[in-house]
Amino acid sequence: MQLNDVHRGITKHRKRKRIGRGPGSGTGKTSGRGHKGHKSRSGYSRKPNFQGGAMPMFRRVPKRGFNNKWSVTVFAVNVSRLNDAFNDGDTVTLQTLADKNLAKGTFDEVKILGDGEISKKLTVQAHRFSKSAEEKITAAGGTIEKIAAKRTPDERVAVLKEANA
């Protein structure tokens, strides 16, 4: 390659392709659509998942089970991890858990589990607690604050009915 070849073939303001303007243009007569077939017809459109008449991929792949779009995703944090990450007298909230990389990803609720030991007096705020976690936190002198979970569809309907009544 030479320096004068660098910009060859690159046009900043390329002219638009004029279709159907006679045989001399190169795209006359059939206007680049070829002869016959679906694609040559006016009004032709094709579904994005069409694979040339072959069985589409989404129909070939086996599907099993059920994906519940209303299911609640619960993130579990053990008491021992809280003991390691927080100082005595700290308040454990969802924000502080995220800041210390204890609660990662997307989830709906946080549950504190009782695996391990806790020796620090913590105020723990979470949606759910296991029995053993509650016992260990209170035995260490800490307190538990349950956060209200997201409303279920039934609760949402009940609130709307009360508002309308």
Steps between C-alpha positions, in 0.01 A plus 500: 500500500616849421405824668287612206297173525384562858183692415423329171142368489388699804246768419372730773185605317405198293216548252186301569437187292245592229301185434291422191650762267570285193750230404799737491476570874572138596189491719234540232218263400470282813656769722740264675221265609577215261235298317182368662459372855378657819773761531427640153137580584374830634376489858740220588594468864661220696485416869830557681511134608448360149779258407440432134218254555708281736357423844583815699752478782249597770280206396791256473633563851322288765314689769435370849345626818335823592646847553300688762521874431351583840745293703695677773880483478647472849869575566646319802766646730648301790551639849874421485543729197328783691735440794806526273385806301347729765629663819337483843190724519456539122164501324473244221274625218452393141719792391786411736482135389534613137786739588696217666428261207298261716179536296581489129285482187128553468265367764166582659566412863791431736493217752745472789600140570651363822812328366810587707542705816439865582666684788422863409197705601335587168169652398399290199233611251384235253184354348534152652693328780546134579421393860864421574611838360248683720618310807870564430457873430290559813736284712790724391301805616389613156154589373294386202290726280283333236453698179160474333522281191376608159124492471349194338254547210212414739610769748530753218142424388372530859662845540349617169153379608530688832604817315199477266251425778 
